[in-house]
Amino acid sequence: MSAANAFIAGDWGTTHGRFWLIDHGVVVGDARPAPGIAALAGDRAAIAAAFDVVTAGWPIHIPALMCGMVGASVGWCDAGYRACPAPATGFGDGATRFAHNGRAIAILPGLKCRNPAGFVDVMRGEETQIAGLVALCGVGDAVVGLPGTHNKWAVIAGGTVQHFHTAMTGELFALIADHSILMRGAPRDVTPGDVFVAAVRRVRENPLIGIDSMLFATRAEQLVGGMSASDAASFVSGLLIGADVRSALAMIDPPGERPVHLVCNDALTALYGAALAVFGQASRQVDGAAAVRAGLVAAAPRVFAG
């Protein structure tokens, strides 16, 4: 295994990290997990130690290429941002490089833009998934949804990321689950069943009403409307994701007959796909882990050339 053809690929985000050993573009063995950057509290020594643990046993001459919050100001090294419009590929040209215990390290930059609502916005890690989407599917023009803790919606035109915006849907769900009366004692498992879809429809049928004025219905429905506690999570999720989709379709050019590409896991695809369908929009799934690996593989030759 030579450094010219092999590298360690790392997707190291806020809540968790995933690392793979790549040889000639092929994953060698299983993914290795790492604690999220948030759990390491911005302590660079702790981040370096966690990296040493997760890469133990992998040859020291093999370089590492990472994306995500590891490159944030609270990460291992601030890798900066590229401004949109930006090519959906070619992130390797802007990688931040350093050495650690004899191993070459590179971290890809994020993206920044002023989104269609006029707010400054940023992403880290999702830009690599977008590059992977382009590599895997050959898309040059697409609307991309990247569900997660901080959900992203991006528009690609002519192979260029034009703009994107962020919705804190996943974090809002977690905050409501942990700190409000709406889901007290309710299980958090959510499926795109009747309750979830009904909540999305409420959002679609009331375009002038904000999500802040809808969420308390979860409590009222449990008290006097006959909703079971076990359905509360699905109702809250349907309202939040419905509002997320409603805003996204208002801020981007809807692709019409072309599907929205959802880059995520199966569970989130099921929810976002169902919500998009309520709004009359088709979707297509691309596995998030496969996309980020493909993006890192595509960037590696630029980063490690020579």
Residue pairs with C-beta under 8 A, 6 or more apart in sequence:
1 23
1 28
1 59
1 62
3 61
3 62
3 63
3 104
3 304
4 304
5 23
5 24
6 21
6 22
6 23
6 24
6 28
6 59
6 62
7 22
7 62
7 63
7 64
7 65
7 300
7 304
8 19
8 20
8 21
8 22
8 55
8 58
8 62
8 63
8 64
8 65
9 19
9 20
9 21
9 22
9 64
9 65
9 66
9 292
9 293
9 296
9 297
9 300
10 17
10 18
10 19
10 20
10 34
10 51
10 64
10 65
10 66
10 67
10 68
10 70
10 296
11 17
11 18
11 19
11 66
11 67
11 68
11 125
11 128
11 289
11 292
11 293
11 296
12 18
12 19
12 34
12 36
12 37
12 66
12 67
12 68
12 69
12 70
12 75
13 36
13 37
13 68
13 69
13 124
13 125
14 36
14 37
14 38
14 68
14 69
14 149
15 36
15 38
15 39
15 149
16 33
16 34
16 35
16 36
17 33
17 34
17 35
17 36
17 37
17 50
17 54
17 68
17 70
18 31
18 32
18 33
18 34
18 289
18 292
19 31
19 32
19 33
19 34
19 54
19 55
20 27
20 28
20 29
20 31
20 32
20 293
21 27
21 28
21 29
21 58
21 62
22 28
22 293
22 296
22 297
22 300
25 297
27 293
31 289
32 54
32 55
33 54
34 50
34 51
34 53
34 54
35 50
36 69
37 47
37 68
37 69
37 70
37 72
37 74
37 75
38 69
40 46
40 47
40 50
42 74
42 75
44 76
44 77
47 70
47 75
47 76
48 76
48 100
51 64
51 76
51 100
52 101
55 64
55 103
60 101
60 102
60 103
61 103
62 103
63 103
63 104
63 105
63 106
63 303
63 304
64 103
64 104
64 105
64 106
65 92
65 95
65 106
65 107
65 108
65 296
65 299
65 300
65 303
65 304
66 105
66 106
66 107
66 108
67 91
67 107
67 108
67 124
67 125
67 127
67 128
67 292
67 295
67 296
68 124
68 125
68 128
69 75
69 124
69 125
70 76
70 77
70 107
71 77
71 78
71 79
71 80
71 96
71 107
71 108
71 109
71 110
71 124
72 78
72 79
72 110
72 124
75 107
76 107
77 96
77 98
77 105
77 107
78 96
79 94
79 95
79 96
79 107
79 108
79 109
79 110
80 94
80 96
80 109
80 110
81 109
81 110
81 111
81 112
81 122
82 91
82 94
82 109
82 110
82 111
82 112
82 127
83 111
83 112
83 113
84 111
84 112
84 113
84 161
84 162
84 163
84 164
85 160
85 161
85 162
85 163
86 111
86 127
86 160
86 161
87 159
87 160
87 161
88 130
88 131
88 133
88 134
88 156
88 159
88 160
88 161
89 131
89 134
89 135
89 159
89 298
89 299
90 299
90 302
91 108
91 109
91 127
91 128
91 131
91 295
91 299
91 302
92 106
92 108
92 299
92 300
92 301
92 302
92 303
93 302
94 108
94 109
95 106
95 107
95 108
95 109
95 299
95 302
95 303
96 106
96 107
96 109
97 104
97 105
97 106
97 303
98 105
99 105
104 304
106 303
106 304
108 127
108 128
108 296
108 299
108 303
109 127
110 122
110 123
110 124
110 125
110 127
111 122
111 123
111 126
111 127
111 161
111 164
112 120
112 121
112 122
113 120
113 121
113 163
113 164
114 120
114 121
114 163
115 121
115 163
115 164
115 165
115 166
115 251
116 163
116 165
116 251
116 252
117 165
117 251
119 165
121 164
121 165
121 166
122 166
123 152
123 154
123 164
123 166
125 292
126 146
126 148
126 152
126 154
126 164
126 263
127 161
127 295
128 291
128 292
128 295
128 296
128 299
129 146
129 263
129 288
129 291
129 292
129 295
130 144
130 146
130 154
130 156
130 161
130 263
130 291
130 295
131 294
131 295
131 298
131 299
132 263
132 286
132 290
132 291
132 292
132 293
132 294
132 295
132 296
132 297
132 298
133 139
133 142
133 144
133 261
133 263
133 286
133 291
133 294
133 295
134 140
134 156
134 159
134 298
135 294
135 295
135 297
135 298
136 286
136 290
136 291
136 294
137 261
137 286
139 156
139 261
140 156
140 157
140 158
140 159
141 156
141 157
141 158
142 155
142 156
142 255
142 258
142 261
143 153
143 154
143 155
143 156
143 252
143 253
143 254
143 255
143 258
143 260
143 261
144 152
144 153
144 154
144 155
144 156
144 260
144 261
144 262
144 263
145 151
145 152
145 153
145 248
145 260
145 261
145 262
145 263
145 264
145 272
145 276
145 283
146 152
146 153
146 154
146 262
146 263
146 264
146 288
147 169
147 170
147 262
147 264
147 268
147 269
147 271
147 272
148 170
148 264
148 268
149 168
149 170
149 171
149 174
150 166
150 167
150 168
150 170
150 171
151 166
151 167
151 168
151 169
151 170
151 244
152 164
152 165
152 166
152 167
153 164
153 165
153 167
153 248
153 251
153 252
154 161
154 163
154 164
155 161
155 162
155 163
155 164
155 252
155 253
156 162
165 248
165 251
167 244
167 247
167 248
169 240
169 241
169 244
172 240
173 236
173 237
173 240
176 182
176 183
176 215
176 236
177 183
177 186
177 188
177 233
177 236
181 219
182 215
182 216
182 218
182 219
182 232
182 236
183 218
183 232
183 233
183 236
184 229
185 229
186 229
186 230
186 231
186 232
186 233
187 230
187 233
188 233
189 233
190 196
190 233
190 234
190 237
190 271
191 234
191 270
191 271
192 270
192 271
192 273
192 274
192 275
193 234
195 227
195 231
195 234
195 235
195 238
196 234
196 235
196 237
196 238
196 271
196 274
197 238
197 274
197 278
198 235
198 238
199 234
199 235
199 236
199 237
199 238
199 239
199 242
200 238
200 239
200 241
200 242
200 245
200 274
200 275
200 278
200 279
201 242
201 278
202 214
202 217
202 238
202 239
202 242
203 211
203 214
203 238
203 239
203 242
203 243
203 245
203 246
204 242
204 246
204 278
204 279
206 214
207 246
210 243
211 239
211 240
211 243
214 239
214 243
215 236
215 239
217 235
217 239
218 227
218 232
218 235
218 236
218 239
221 227
221 235
222 228
222 229
222 232
227 235
237 271
238 275
241 271
241 272
241 275
242 275
242 278
244 275
245 272
245 275
245 276
245 278
245 279
245 281
246 279
249 279
249 281
254 281
255 281
257 282
258 282
259 281
259 282
259 283
259 284
260 276
260 281
260 282
260 283
260 284
261 283
261 284
261 286
262 268
262 269
262 272
262 273
262 283
262 284
262 285
262 286
263 286
263 287
263 288
263 291
264 272
264 285
264 288
265 287
265 288
265 289
266 285
269 283
269 285
272 283
273 283
273 285
276 282
276 283
277 283
